[in-house]
Amino acid sequence: MPDAFVAACALVLVLEGLLPLVAPRVWRDTFRRMTELSDGQLRFIGLTSLLTGTAVLLIFHA
């Protein structure tokens, strides 16, 4: 289990690093727009991401 967690964290870092590497201007503009969102909007994005990730894990891991 710890190995899978470390691998998952490493994969997150790889995926998070792709956009700034490939398109730094797009990443910067997107990040700037994200900082302008309200707390409720950010929470909704976080919840949607969490639920989508959980659904994908359940579908493909089962």
N, C-alpha and C positions, 0 to 999 in steps of 0.2 A: 504493500500500500504506500509506504513512503516513497518508493521509487516512482510510482505512477504520479504522485503529487508533484514531485520534483520535475518529472517530465512534462506534466501539464503546465507548471509555472514557466518552464523554459519555452514551451510552445507559445504561451501567451506573450512572452518577451519578444520572440521572433516575429509573431504576427503584429505586435504593437510597433515594432521597428521598421516594418516594410513601408508604410506610407511616408514617414519622414525621410526615408532613404530614397524612395522612388520619386516622390512629389512633395518636396518640402514646402512649397508655396501653398499648395492645396491643404496640407496638414496644418500649417500655421493659420490659414483663414478659417478652417473648420474649428480649430481649437479656440480661436478668438470668438467665433460665434457661440461656441458651447459656454464660454464664460459669461455670455450675455443672457443665457437662459435663466428662468426663475428656478427656485429650489424644487417646486412641484414638477416642472418639466424635466429637470434632471433626474428626479426620483422615478418618473414614469419611464424614461429611457433606461435607467438602471433596472427597473422591474421587468421591462420588456426583454432586455438582454438576458437577465437571469432566467426568466421563464423559457425563452427560446433555447438557451444553452442547456437547460435541464431537459427540455423535450428532445433535443437532438441527442443528448447522452442516453436517455431512456430508449429512444428508437434504435440507435445504432449499437448500443452496448447489450441489449437484450438478446 
